Amino acid sequence: MAETRYTDSDLKEFQDLIDNKLKTARENYDELQRALSHQDDNTTDDTSPTFKMMEDGSETMSREETAQLAARQEKFIRNLKSRIQAKDFDN
């Protein structure tokens, strides 16, 4: 199988695409991190105990989902960074 050699302009275009994706990914990751660290302003402290328990369970599920999204985003960022460092644009 023949090895593909990209031109410098092709590589620059790939680099720009990855840089843009990396910027967006970092912004999304930061937003997810803020969501995880921020205490909700809409608490259930003044509601009935049963409703509060259901809301707390829902909030826990939501936080877990947000944490999973943040972990995936962090992995995506690491992969983009490794592509930039390796200049591996063939795959």
PDB file of N, CA, C and O in Angstrom:
ATOM      1  N   MET A   1       0.831  -1.167   0.000  1.00  0.00           N
ATOM      2  CA  MET A   1       0.000   0.000   0.000  1.00  0.00           C
ATOM      3  C   MET A   1       0.882   1.238   0.000  1.00  0.00           C
ATOM      4  O   MET A   1       1.808   1.354   0.803  1.00  0.00           O
ATOM      5  N   ALA A   2       0.591   2.146  -0.892  1.00  0.00           N
ATOM      6  CA  ALA A   2       1.394   3.362  -1.024  1.00  0.00           C
ATOM      7  C   ALA A   2       1.091   4.325   0.113  1.00  0.00           C
ATOM      8  O   ALA A   2      -0.051   4.441   0.558  1.00  0.00           O
ATOM      9  N   GLU A   3       2.120   5.007   0.571  1.00  0.00           N
ATOM     10  CA  GLU A   3       1.960   5.987   1.633  1.00  0.00           C
ATOM     11  C   GLU A   3       1.513   7.312   1.027  1.00  0.00           C
ATOM     12  O   GLU A   3       2.059   7.760   0.019  1.00  0.00           O
ATOM     13  N   THR A   4       0.520   7.932   1.650  1.00  0.00           N
ATOM     14  CA  THR A   4       0.006   9.205   1.166  1.00  0.00           C
ATOM     15  C   THR A   4       0.798  10.332   1.793  1.00  0.00           C
ATOM     16  O   THR A   4       1.014  10.355   3.005  1.00  0.00           O
ATOM     17  N   ARG A   5       1.231  11.268   0.962  1.00  0.00           N
ATOM     18  CA  ARG A   5       1.940  12.451   1.457  1.00  0.00           C
ATOM     19  C   ARG A   5       1.071  13.658   1.171  1.00  0.00           C
ATOM     20  O   ARG A   5       0.759  13.960   0.019  1.00  0.00           O
ATOM     21  N   TYR A   6       0.690  14.336   2.221  1.00  0.00           N
ATOM     22  CA  TYR A   6      -0.115  15.537   2.066  1.00  0.00           C
ATOM     23  C   TYR A   6       0.791  16.734   1.842  1.00  0.00           C
ATOM     24  O   TYR A   6       1.933  16.767   2.301  1.00  0.00           O
ATOM     25  N   THR A   7       0.261  17.710   1.132  1.00  0.00           N
ATOM     26  CA  THR A   7       1.014  18.941   0.914  1.00  0.00           C
ATOM     27  C   THR A   7       1.015  19.750   2.208  1.00  0.00           C
ATOM     28  O   THR A   7       0.221  19.498   3.114  1.00  0.00           O
ATOM     29  N   ASP A   8       1.908  20.712   2.276  1.00  0.00           N
ATOM     30  CA  ASP A   8       1.963  21.566   3.455  1.00  0.00           C
ATOM     31  C   ASP A   8       0.659  22.331   3.652  1.00  0.00           C
ATOM     32  O   ASP A   8       0.221  22.537   4.784  1.00  0.00           O
ATOM     33  N   SER A   9       0.045  22.747   2.559  1.00  0.00           N
ATOM     34  CA  SER A   9      -1.235  23.466   2.684  1.00  0.00           C
ATOM     35  C   SER A   9      -2.342  22.533   3.192  1.00  0.00           C
ATOM     36  O   SER A   9      -3.202  22.959   3.963  1.00  0.00           O
ATOM     37  N   ASP A  10      -2.325  21.250   2.758  1.00  0.00           N
ATOM     38  CA  ASP A  10      -3.278  20.273   3.279  1.00  0.00           C
ATOM     39  C   ASP A  10      -3.081  20.089   4.783  1.00  0.00           C
ATOM     40  O   ASP A  10      -4.047  20.075   5.547  1.00  0.00           O
ATOM     41  N   LEU A  11      -1.838  19.950   5.194  1.00  0.00           N
ATOM     42  CA  LEU A  11      -1.536  19.760   6.610  1.00  0.00           C
ATOM     43  C   LEU A  11      -1.945  20.982   7.430  1.00  0.00           C
ATOM     44  O   LEU A  11      -2.435  20.848   8.551  1.00  0.00           O
ATOM     45  N   LYS A  12      -1.744  22.165   6.869  1.00  0.00           N
ATOM     46  CA  LYS A  12      -2.143  23.392   7.560  1.00  0.00           C
ATOM     47  C   LYS A  12      -3.665  23.424   7.707  1.00  0.00           C
ATOM     48  O   LYS A  12      -4.180  23.814   8.755  1.00  0.00           O
ATOM     49  N   GLU A  13      -4.376  23.020   6.670  1.00  0.00           N
ATOM     50  CA  GLU A  13      -5.837  22.976   6.733  1.00  0.00           C
ATOM     51  C   GLU A  13      -6.301  21.985   7.808  1.00  0.00           C
ATOM     52  O   GLU A  13      -7.205  22.287   8.586  1.00  0.00           O
ATOM     53  N   PHE A  14      -5.680  20.809   7.845  1.00  0.00           N
ATOM     54  CA  PHE A  14      -6.004  19.819   8.866  1.00  0.00           C
ATOM     55  C   PHE A  14      -5.723  20.376  10.260  1.00  0.00           C
ATOM     56  O   PHE A  14      -6.517  20.204  11.184  1.00  0.00           O
ATOM     57  N   GLN A  15      -4.591  21.038  10.389  1.00  0.00           N
ATOM     58  CA  GLN A  15      -4.207  21.636  11.666  1.00  0.00           C
ATOM     59  C   GLN A  15      -5.245  22.664  12.114  1.00  0.00           C
ATOM     60  O   GLN A  15      -5.633  22.693  13.282  1.00  0.00           O
ATOM     61  N   ASP A  16      -5.689  23.499  11.190  1.00  0.00           N
ATOM     62  CA  ASP A  16      -6.689  24.512  11.508  1.00  0.00           C
ATOM     63  C   ASP A  16      -8.012  23.872  11.934  1.00  0.00           C
ATOM     64  O   ASP A  16      -8.656  24.334  12.876  1.00  0.00           O
ATOM     65  N   LEU A  17      -8.412  22.807  11.237  1.00  0.00           N
ATOM     66  CA  LEU A  17      -9.642  22.098  11.597  1.00  0.00           C
ATOM     67  C   LEU A  17      -9.545  21.517  13.004  1.00  0.00           C
ATOM     68  O   LEU A  17     -10.472  21.642  13.804  1.00  0.00           O
ATOM     69  N   ILE A  18      -8.431  20.890  13.292  1.00  0.00           N
ATOM     70  CA  ILE A  18      -8.232  20.298  14.613  1.00  0.00           C
ATOM     71  C   ILE A  18      -8.186  21.387  15.682  1.00  0.00           C
ATOM     72  O   ILE A  18      -8.768  21.227  16.755  1.00  0.00           O
ATOM     73  N   ASP A  19      -7.501  22.486  15.395  1.00  0.00           N
ATOM     74  CA  ASP A  19      -7.433  23.592  16.357  1.00  0.00           C
ATOM     75  C   ASP A  19      -8.823  24.140  16.674  1.00  0.00           C
ATOM     76  O   ASP A  19      -9.134  24.432  17.828  1.00  0.00           O
ATOM     77  N   ASN A  20      -9.655  24.277  15.642  1.00  0.00           N
ATOM     78  CA  ASN A  20     -11.023  24.764  15.848  1.00  0.00           C
ATOM     79  C   ASN A  20     -11.848  23.779  16.669  1.00  0.00           C
ATOM     80  O   ASN A  20     -12.593  24.175  17.565  1.00  0.00           O
ATOM     81  N   LYS A  21     -11.706  22.487  16.352  1.00  0.00           N
ATOM     82  CA  LYS A  21     -12.420  21.465  17.119  1.00  0.00           C
ATOM     83  C   LYS A  21     -11.936  21.454  18.568  1.00  0.00           C
ATOM     84  O   LYS A  21     -12.733  21.291  19.492  1.00  0.00           O
ATOM     85  N   LEU A  22     -10.643  21.625  18.761  1.00  0.00           N
ATOM     86  CA  LEU A  22     -10.067  21.640  20.099  1.00  0.00           C
ATOM     87  C   LEU A  22     -10.583  22.833  20.903  1.00  0.00           C
ATOM     88  O   LEU A  22     -10.897  22.698  22.085  1.00  0.00           O
ATOM     89  N   LYS A  23     -10.669  23.973  20.277  1.00  0.00           N
ATOM     90  CA  LYS A  23     -11.183  25.173  20.950  1.00  0.00           C
ATOM     91  C   LYS A  23     -12.633  24.955  21.389  1.00  0.00           C
ATOM     92  O   LYS A  23     -12.992  25.250  22.529  1.00  0.00           O
ATOM     93  N   THR A  24     -13.455  24.444  20.488  1.00  0.00           N
ATOM     94  CA  THR A  24     -14.855  24.183  20.807  1.00  0.00           C
ATOM     95  C   THR A  24     -14.982  23.122  21.895  1.00  0.00           C
ATOM     96  O   THR A  24     -15.803  23.249  22.804  1.00  0.00           O
ATOM     97  N   ALA A  25     -14.167  22.081  21.796  1.00  0.00           N
ATOM     98  CA  ALA A  25     -14.206  21.010  22.795  1.00  0.00           C
ATOM     99  C   ALA A  25     -13.822  21.528  24.173  1.00  0.00           C
ATOM    100  O   ALA A  25     -14.434  21.149  25.171  1.00  0.00           O
ATOM    101  N   ARG A  26     -12.820  22.386  24.234  1.00  0.00           N
ATOM    102  CA  ARG A  26     -12.410  22.959  25.524  1.00  0.00           C
ATOM    103  C   ARG A  26     -13.518  23.833  26.114  1.00  0.00           C
ATOM    104  O   ARG A  26     -13.769  23.800  27.318  1.00  0.00           O
ATOM    105  N   GLU A  27     -14.175  24.612  25.261  1.00  0.00           N
ATOM    106  CA  GLU A  27     -15.283  25.447  25.735  1.00  0.00           C
ATOM    107  C   GLU A  27     -16.409  24.577  26.287  1.00  0.00           C
ATOM    108  O   GLU A  27     -16.966  24.873  27.344  1.00  0.00           O
ATOM    109  N   ASN A  28     -16.741  23.509  25.573  1.00  0.00           N
ATOM    110  CA  ASN A  28     -17.786  22.593  26.040  1.00  0.00           C
ATOM    111  C   ASN A  28     -17.383  21.917  27.346  1.00  0.00           C
ATOM    112  O   ASN A  28     -18.200  21.776  28.257  1.00  0.00           O
ATOM    113  N   TYR A  29     -16.130  21.503  27.431  1.00  0.00           N
ATOM    114  CA  TYR A  29     -15.631  20.859  28.648  1.00  0.00           C
ATOM    115  C   TYR A  29     -15.695  21.823  29.835  1.00  0.00           C
ATOM    116  O   TYR A  29     -16.121  21.444  30.926  1.00  0.00           O
ATOM    117  N   ASP A  30     -15.273  23.055  29.618  1.00  0.00           N
ATOM    118  CA  ASP A  30     -15.322  24.053  30.695  1.00  0.00           C
ATOM    119  C   ASP A  30     -16.758  24.275  31.166  1.00  0.00           C
ATOM    120  O   ASP A  30     -17.008  24.417  32.363  1.00  0.00           O
ATOM    121  N   GLU A  31     -17.692  24.304  30.228  1.00  0.00           N
ATOM    122  CA  GLU A  31     -19.097  24.482  30.580  1.00  0.00           C
ATOM    123  C   GLU A  31     -19.604  23.306  31.411  1.00  0.00           C
ATOM    124  O   GLU A  31     -20.328  23.499  32.387  1.00  0.00           O
ATOM    125  N   LEU A  32     -19.224  22.093  31.025  1.00  0.00           N
ATOM    126  CA  LEU A  32     -19.621  20.913  31.784  1.00  0.00           C
ATOM    127  C   LEU A  32     -19.013  20.939  33.182  1.00  0.00           C
ATOM    128  O   LEU A  32     -19.679  20.593  34.158  1.00  0.00           O
ATOM    129  N   GLN A  33     -17.762  21.344  33.279  1.00  0.00           N
ATOM    130  CA  GLN A  33     -17.106  21.427  34.589  1.00  0.00           C
ATOM    131  C   GLN A  33     -17.802  22.455  35.474  1.00  0.00           C
ATOM    132  O   GLN A  33     -17.999  22.220  36.666  1.00  0.00           O
ATOM    133  N   ARG A  34     -18.169  23.584  34.897  1.00  0.00           N
ATOM    134  CA  ARG A  34     -18.894  24.605  35.677  1.00  0.00           C
ATOM    135  C   ARG A  34     -20.235  24.055  36.152  1.00  0.00           C
ATOM    136  O   ARG A  34     -20.650  24.312  37.282  1.00  0.00           O
ATOM    137  N   ALA A  35     -20.905  23.305  35.296  1.00  0.00           N
ATOM    138  CA  ALA A  35     -22.191  22.716  35.674  1.00  0.00           C
ATOM    139  C   ALA A  35     -22.025  21.726  36.822  1.00  0.00           C
ATOM    140  O   ALA A  35     -22.887  21.630  37.697  1.00  0.00           O
ATOM    141  N   LEU A  36     -20.923  20.999  36.815  1.00  0.00           N
ATOM    142  CA  LEU A  36     -20.685  20.033  37.884  1.00  0.00           C
ATOM    143  C   LEU A  36     -20.318  20.700  39.201  1.00  0.00           C
ATOM    144  O   LEU A  36     -20.710  20.220  40.265  1.00  0.00           O
ATOM    145  N   SER A  37     -19.590  21.772  39.148  1.00  0.00           N
ATOM    146  CA  SER A  37     -19.119  22.400  40.376  1.00  0.00           C
ATOM    147  C   SER A  37     -20.094  23.431  40.946  1.00  0.00           C
ATOM    148  O   SER A  37     -19.972  23.829  42.105  1.00  0.00           O
ATOM    149  N   HIS A  38     -21.048  23.856  40.146  1.00  0.00           N
ATOM    150  CA  HIS A  38     -21.999  24.882  40.584  1.00  0.00           C
ATOM    151  C   HIS A  38     -23.158  24.256  41.335  1.00  0.00           C
ATOM    152  O   HIS A  38     -23.782  23.309  40.858  1.00  0.00           O
ATOM    153  N   GLN A  39     -23.436  24.784  42.499  1.00  0.00           N
ATOM    154  CA  GLN A  39     -24.594  24.317  43.260  1.00  0.00           C
ATOM    155  C   GLN A  39     -25.847  24.921  42.636  1.00  0.00           C
ATOM    156  O   GLN A  39     -25.898  26.118  42.355  1.00  0.00           O
ATOM    157  N   ASP A  40     -26.837  24.094  42.426  1.00  0.00           N
ATOM    158  CA  ASP A  40     -28.092  24.584  41.835  1.00  0.00           C
ATOM    159  C   ASP A  40     -28.704  25.655  42.715  1.00  0.00           C
ATOM    160  O   ASP A  40     -28.737  25.526  43.939  1.00  0.00           O
ATOM    161  N   ASP A  41     -29.179  26.694  42.093  1.00  0.00           N
ATOM    162  CA  ASP A  41     -29.877  27.743  42.822  1.00  0.00           C
ATOM    163  C   ASP A  41     -31.323  27.342  43.098  1.00  0.00           C
ATOM    164  O   ASP A  41     -31.981  27.918  43.964  1.00  0.00           O
ATOM    165  N   ASN A  42     -31.802  26.362  42.366  1.00  0.00           N
ATOM    166  CA  ASN A  42     -33.191  25.919  42.513  1.00  0.00           C
ATOM    167  C   ASN A  42     -33.247  24.672  43.384  1.00  0.00           C
ATOM    168  O   ASN A  42     -33.478  23.571  42.884  1.00  0.00           O
ATOM    169  N   THR A  43     -33.037  24.840  44.666  1.00  0.00           N
ATOM    170  CA  THR A  43     -33.051  23.693  45.570  1.00  0.00           C
ATOM    171  C   THR A  43     -34.471  23.336  45.947  1.00  0.00           C
ATOM    172  O   THR A  43     -35.416  24.072  45.663  1.00  0.00           O
ATOM    173  N   THR A  44     -34.600  22.185  46.596  1.00  0.00           N
ATOM    174  CA  THR A  44     -35.918  21.714  47.026  1.00  0.00           C
ATOM    175  C   THR A  44     -36.059  21.812  48.536  1.00  0.00           C
ATOM    176  O   THR A  44     -36.842  21.067  49.126  1.00  0.00           O
ATOM    177  N   ASP A  45     -35.325  22.708  49.173  1.00  0.00           N
ATOM    178  CA  ASP A  45     -35.338  22.822  50.631  1.00  0.00           C
ATOM    179  C   ASP A  45     -36.710  23.173  51.178  1.00  0.00           C
ATOM    180  O   ASP A  45     -37.031  22.786  52.302  1.00  0.00           O
ATOM    181  N   ASP A  46     -37.516  23.880  50.435  1.00  0.00           N
ATOM    182  CA  ASP A  46     -38.804  24.326  50.959  1.00  0.00           C
ATOM    183  C   ASP A  46     -39.971  23.486  50.462  1.00  0.00           C
ATOM    184  O   ASP A  46     -41.118  23.929  50.527  1.00  0.00           O
ATOM    185  N   THR A  47     -39.704  22.287  49.970  1.00  0.00           N
ATOM    186  CA  THR A  47     -40.768  21.432  49.452  1.00  0.00           C
ATOM    187  C   THR A  47     -40.945  20.225  50.359  1.00  0.00           C
ATOM    188  O   THR A  47     -40.182  20.016  51.302  1.00  0.00           O
ATOM    189  N   SER A  48     -41.957  19.444  50.056  1.00  0.00           N
ATOM    190  CA  SER A  48     -42.250  18.276  50.894  1.00  0.00           C
ATOM    191  C   SER A  48     -41.113  17.264  50.820  1.00  0.00           C
ATOM    192  O   SER A  48     -40.404  17.212  49.815  1.00  0.00           O
ATOM    193  N   PRO A  49     -40.925  16.451  51.874  1.00  0.00           N
ATOM    194  CA  PRO A  49     -39.823  15.472  51.905  1.00  0.00           C
ATOM    195  C   PRO A  49     -39.849  14.483  50.741  1.00  0.00           C
ATOM    196  O   PRO A  49     -38.797  14.140  50.202  1.00  0.00           O
ATOM    197  N   THR A  50     -41.045  14.017  50.342  1.00  0.00           N
ATOM    198  CA  THR A  50     -41.125  13.047  49.243  1.00  0.00           C
ATOM    199  C   THR A  50     -40.657  13.674  47.938  1.00  0.00           C
ATOM    200  O   THR A  50     -39.873  13.075  47.202  1.00  0.00           O
ATOM    201  N   PHE A  51     -41.136  14.873  47.655  1.00  0.00           N
ATOM    202  CA  PHE A  51     -40.727  15.561  46.430  1.00  0.00           C
ATOM    203  C   PHE A  51     -39.227  15.854  46.458  1.00  0.00           C
ATOM    204  O   PHE A  51     -38.540  15.705  45.447  1.00  0.00           O
ATOM    205  N   LYS A  52     -38.727  16.270  47.620  1.00  0.00           N
ATOM    206  CA  LYS A  52     -37.303  16.567  47.765  1.00  0.00           C
ATOM    207  C   LYS A  52     -36.467  15.327  47.460  1.00  0.00           C
ATOM    208  O   LYS A  52     -35.437  15.425  46.793  1.00  0.00           O
ATOM    209  N   MET A  53     -36.901  14.166  47.941  1.00  0.00           N
ATOM    210  CA  MET A  53     -36.163  12.932  47.705  1.00  0.00           C
ATOM    211  C   MET A  53     -36.139  12.608  46.203  1.00  0.00           C
ATOM    212  O   MET A  53     -35.102  12.220  45.666  1.00  0.00           O
ATOM    213  N   MET A  54     -37.277  12.767  45.539  1.00  0.00           N
ATOM    214  CA  MET A  54     -37.322  12.495  44.094  1.00  0.00           C
ATOM    215  C   MET A  54     -36.439  13.481  43.335  1.00  0.00           C
ATOM    216  O   MET A  54     -35.727  13.096  42.407  1.00  0.00           O
ATOM    217  N   GLU A  55     -36.486  14.742  43.726  1.00  0.00           N
ATOM    218  CA  GLU A  55     -35.670  15.761  43.065  1.00  0.00           C
ATOM    219  C   GLU A  55     -34.184  15.495  43.286  1.00  0.00           C
ATOM    220  O   GLU A  55     -33.381  15.652  42.367  1.00  0.00           O
ATOM    221  N   ASP A  56     -33.816  15.094  44.503  1.00  0.00           N
ATOM    222  CA  ASP A  56     -32.411  14.797  44.787  1.00  0.00           C
ATOM    223  C   ASP A  56     -31.921  13.630  43.936  1.00  0.00           C
ATOM    224  O   ASP A  56     -30.794  13.651  43.441  1.00  0.00           O
ATOM    225  N   GLY A  57     -32.762  12.615  43.766  1.00  0.00           N
ATOM    226  CA  GLY A  57     -32.391  11.477  42.920  1.00  0.00           C
ATOM    227  C   GLY A  57     -32.240  11.896  41.475  1.00  0.00           C
ATOM    228  O   GLY A  57     -31.314  11.457  40.793  1.00  0.00           O
ATOM    229  N   SER A  58     -33.133  12.737  41.004  1.00  0.00           N
ATOM    230  CA  SER A  58     -33.056  13.238  39.633  1.00  0.00           C
ATOM    231  C   SER A  58     -31.800  14.076  39.436  1.00  0.00           C
ATOM    232  O   SER A  58     -31.125  13.981  38.411  1.00  0.00           O
ATOM    233  N   GLU A  59     -31.499  14.902  40.442  1.00  0.00           N
ATOM    234  CA  GLU A  59     -30.295  15.736  40.359  1.00  0.00           C
ATOM    235  C   GLU A  59     -29.032  14.877  40.326  1.00  0.00           C
ATOM    236  O   GLU A  59     -28.088  15.183  39.597  1.00  0.00           O
ATOM    237  N   THR A  60     -29.017  13.811  41.109  1.00  0.00           N
ATOM    238  CA  THR A  60     -27.867  12.909  41.122  1.00  0.00           C
ATOM    239  C   THR A  60     -27.672  12.266  39.754  1.00  0.00           C
ATOM    240  O   THR A  60     -26.550  12.191  39.253  1.00  0.00           O
ATOM    241  N   MET A  61     -28.770  11.799  39.148  1.00  0.00           N
ATOM    242  CA  MET A  61     -28.668  11.210  37.805  1.00  0.00           C
ATOM    243  C   MET A  61     -28.155  12.228  36.807  1.00  0.00           C
ATOM    244  O   MET A  61     -27.308  11.911  35.972  1.00  0.00           O
ATOM    245  N   SER A  62     -28.659  13.439  36.887  1.00  0.00           N
ATOM    246  CA  SER A  62     -28.234  14.483  35.971  1.00  0.00           C
ATOM    247  C   SER A  62     -26.745  14.792  36.142  1.00  0.00           C
ATOM    248  O   SER A  62     -26.025  14.961  35.158  1.00  0.00           O
ATOM    249  N   ARG A  63     -26.295  14.864  37.382  1.00  0.00           N
ATOM    250  CA  ARG A  63     -24.876  15.127  37.641  1.00  0.00           C
ATOM    251  C   ARG A  63     -24.000  13.987  37.116  1.00  0.00           C
ATOM    252  O   ARG A  63     -22.918  14.229  36.580  1.00  0.00           O
ATOM    253  N   GLU A  64     -24.468  12.746  37.271  1.00  0.00           N
ATOM    254  CA  GLU A  64     -23.723  11.598  36.756  1.00  0.00           C
ATOM    255  C   GLU A  64     -23.620  11.663  35.232  1.00  0.00           C
ATOM    256  O   GLU A  64     -22.560  11.399  34.665  1.00  0.00           O
ATOM    257  N   GLU A  65     -24.709  12.011  34.582  1.00  0.00           N
ATOM    258  CA  GLU A  65     -24.697  12.139  33.122  1.00  0.00           C
ATOM    259  C   GLU A  65     -23.754  13.254  32.692  1.00  0.00           C
ATOM    260  O   GLU A  65     -23.013  13.106  31.720  1.00  0.00           O
ATOM    261  N   THR A  66     -23.781  14.364  33.411  1.00  0.00           N
ATOM    262  CA  THR A  66     -22.887  15.480  33.099  1.00  0.00           C
ATOM    263  C   THR A  66     -21.433  15.074  33.303  1.00  0.00           C
ATOM    264  O   THR A  66     -20.563  15.433  32.509  1.00  0.00           O
ATOM    265  N   ALA A  67     -21.176  14.325  34.370  1.00  0.00           N
ATOM    266  CA  ALA A  67     -19.809  13.845  34.626  1.00  0.00           C
ATOM    267  C   ALA A  67     -19.337  12.918  33.505  1.00  0.00           C
ATOM    268  O   ALA A  67     -18.179  12.982  33.093  1.00  0.00           O
ATOM    269  N   GLN A  68     -20.227  12.064  33.015  1.00  0.00           N
ATOM    270  CA  GLN A  68     -19.871  11.173  31.905  1.00  0.00           C
ATOM    271  C   GLN A  68     -19.588  11.971  30.639  1.00  0.00           C
ATOM    272  O   GLN A  68     -18.641  11.673  29.912  1.00  0.00           O
ATOM    273  N   LEU A  69     -20.400  12.976  30.378  1.00  0.00           N
ATOM    274  CA  LEU A  69     -20.168  13.835  29.210  1.00  0.00           C
ATOM    275  C   LEU A  69     -18.822  14.553  29.331  1.00  0.00           C
ATOM    276  O   LEU A  69     -18.076  14.661  28.358  1.00  0.00           O
ATOM    277  N   ALA A  70     -18.526  15.038  30.531  1.00  0.00           N
ATOM    278  CA  ALA A  70     -17.257  15.727  30.758  1.00  0.00           C
ATOM    279  C   ALA A  70     -16.086  14.775  30.542  1.00  0.00           C
ATOM    280  O   ALA A  70     -15.075  15.169  29.959  1.00  0.00           O
ATOM    281  N   ALA A  71     -16.203  13.542  30.997  1.00  0.00           N
ATOM    282  CA  ALA A  71     -15.136  12.554  30.811  1.00  0.00           C
ATOM    283  C   ALA A  71     -14.929  12.251  29.328  1.00  0.00           C
ATOM    284  O   ALA A  71     -13.796  12.146  28.858  1.00  0.00           O
ATOM    285  N   ARG A  72     -16.031  12.111  28.601  1.00  0.00           N
ATOM    286  CA  ARG A  72     -15.912  11.871  27.147  1.00  0.00           C
ATOM    287  C   ARG A  72     -15.273  13.065  26.445  1.00  0.00           C
ATOM    288  O   ARG A  72     -14.445  12.903  25.548  1.00  0.00           O
ATOM    289  N   GLN A  73     -15.666  14.260  26.865  1.00  0.00           N
ATOM    290  CA  GLN A  73     -15.115  15.469  26.253  1.00  0.00           C
ATOM    291  C   GLN A  73     -13.621  15.575  26.536  1.00  0.00           C
ATOM    292  O   GLN A  73     -12.837  15.956  25.667  1.00  0.00           O
ATOM    293  N   GLU A  74     -13.239  15.232  27.762  1.00  0.00           N
ATOM    294  CA  GLU A  74     -11.818  15.264  28.129  1.00  0.00           C
ATOM    295  C   GLU A  74     -11.021  14.268  27.284  1.00  0.00           C
ATOM    296  O   GLU A  74      -9.915  14.576  26.840  1.00  0.00           O
ATOM    297  N   LYS A  75     -11.576  13.088  27.063  1.00  0.00           N
ATOM    298  CA  LYS A  75     -10.919  12.085  26.215  1.00  0.00           C
ATOM    299  C   LYS A  75     -10.802  12.587  24.777  1.00  0.00           C
ATOM    300  O   LYS A  75      -9.768  12.399  24.135  1.00  0.00           O
ATOM    301  N   PHE A  76     -11.853  13.223  24.274  1.00  0.00           N
ATOM    302  CA  PHE A  76     -11.839  13.788  22.929  1.00  0.00           C
ATOM    303  C   PHE A  76     -10.727  14.840  22.797  1.00  0.00           C
ATOM    304  O   PHE A  76     -10.010  14.874  21.797  1.00  0.00           O
ATOM    305  N   ILE A  77     -10.597  15.686  23.806  1.00  0.00           N
ATOM    306  CA  ILE A  77      -9.553  16.716  23.806  1.00  0.00           C
ATOM    307  C   ILE A  77      -8.173  16.065  23.797  1.00  0.00           C
ATOM    308  O   ILE A  77      -7.291  16.484  23.047  1.00  0.00           O
ATOM    309  N   ARG A  78      -7.987  15.045  24.627  1.00  0.00           N
ATOM    310  CA  ARG A  78      -6.689  14.343  24.652  1.00  0.00           C
ATOM    311  C   ARG A  78      -6.366  13.744  23.282  1.00  0.00           C
ATOM    312  O   ARG A  78      -5.226  13.816  22.822  1.00  0.00           O
ATOM    313  N   ASN A  79      -7.372  13.155  22.635  1.00  0.00           N
ATOM    314  CA  ASN A  79      -7.154  12.566  21.308  1.00  0.00           C
ATOM    315  C   ASN A  79      -6.793  13.629  20.281  1.00  0.00           C
ATOM    316  O   ASN A  79      -5.910  13.416  19.450  1.00  0.00           O
ATOM    317  N   LEU A  80      -7.467  14.770  20.331  1.00  0.00           N
ATOM    318  CA  LEU A  80      -7.137  15.849  19.399  1.00  0.00           C
ATOM    319  C   LEU A  80      -5.709  16.344  19.638  1.00  0.00           C
ATOM    320  O   LEU A  80      -4.956  16.570  18.691  1.00  0.00           O
ATOM    321  N   LYS A  81      -5.348  16.510  20.908  1.00  0.00           N
ATOM    322  CA  LYS A  81      -3.993  16.961  21.230  1.00  0.00           C
ATOM    323  C   LYS A  81      -2.947  15.965  20.747  1.00  0.00           C
ATOM    324  O   LYS A  81      -1.898  16.359  20.236  1.00  0.00           O
ATOM    325  N   SER A  82      -3.231  14.683  20.906  1.00  0.00           N
ATOM    326  CA  SER A  82      -2.261  13.678  20.465  1.00  0.00           C
ATOM    327  C   SER A  82      -2.120  13.675  18.944  1.00  0.00           C
ATOM    328  O   SER A  82      -1.034  13.419  18.423  1.00  0.00           O
ATOM    329  N   ARG A  83      -3.206  13.958  18.234  1.00  0.00           N
ATOM    330  CA  ARG A  83      -3.138  14.068  16.772  1.00  0.00           C
ATOM    331  C   ARG A  83      -2.250  15.233  16.357  1.00  0.00           C
ATOM    332  O   ARG A  83      -1.457  15.131  15.421  1.00  0.00           O
ATOM    333  N   ILE A  84      -2.401  16.341  17.072  1.00  0.00           N
ATOM    334  CA  ILE A  84      -1.593  17.510  16.753  1.00  0.00           C
ATOM    335  C   ILE A  84      -0.120  17.207  17.011  1.00  0.00           C
ATOM    336  O   ILE A  84       0.740  17.525  16.190  1.00  0.00           O
ATOM    337  N   GLN A  85       0.160  16.597  18.144  1.00  0.00           N
ATOM    338  CA  GLN A  85       1.554  16.317  18.497  1.00  0.00           C
ATOM    339  C   GLN A  85       2.175  15.296  17.555  1.00  0.00           C
ATOM    340  O   GLN A  85       3.344  15.413  17.188  1.00  0.00           O
ATOM    341  N   ALA A  86       1.389  14.291  17.163  1.00  0.00           N
ATOM    342  CA  ALA A  86       1.918  13.235  16.296  1.00  0.00           C
ATOM    343  C   ALA A  86       1.857  13.628  14.821  1.00  0.00           C
ATOM    344  O   ALA A  86       2.501  13.007  13.974  1.00  0.00           O
ATOM    345  N   LYS A  87       1.070  14.674  14.526  1.00  0.00           N
ATOM    346  CA  LYS A  87       0.827  15.061  13.132  1.00  0.00           C
ATOM    347  C   LYS A  87       0.354  13.853  12.335  1.00  0.00           C
ATOM    348  O   LYS A  87       0.760  13.637  11.193  1.00  0.00           O
ATOM    349  N   ASP A  88      -0.506  13.082  12.963  1.00  0.00           N
ATOM    350  CA  ASP A  88      -1.037  11.847  12.386  1.00  0.00           C
ATOM    351  C   ASP A  88      -2.366  12.158  11.721  1.00  0.00           C
ATOM    352  O   ASP A  88      -3.421  11.968  12.326  1.00  0.00           O
ATOM    353  N   PHE A  89      -2.329  12.630  10.491  1.00  0.00           N
ATOM    354  CA  PHE A  89      -3.545  12.988   9.781  1.00  0.00           C
ATOM    355  C   PHE A  89      -3.996  11.901   8.801  1.00  0.00           C
ATOM    356  O   PHE A  89      -4.944  12.111   8.044  1.00  0.00           O
ATOM    357  N   ASP A  90      -3.343  10.767   8.806  1.00  0.00           N
ATOM    358  CA  ASP A  90      -3.671   9.714   7.861  1.00  0.00           C
ATOM    359  C   ASP A  90      -4.908   8.913   8.271  1.00  0.00           C
ATOM    360  O   ASP A  90      -5.558   8.308   7.417  1.00  0.00           O
ATOM    361  N   ASN A  91      -5.241   8.900   9.554  1.00  0.00           N
ATOM    362  CA  ASN A  91      -6.373   8.081  10.030  1.00  0.00           C
ATOM    363  C   ASN A  91      -7.547   8.924  10.393  1.00  0.00           C
ATOM    364  O   ASN A  91      -8.579   8.398  10.810  1.00  0.00           O
TER     365      ASN A  91
END
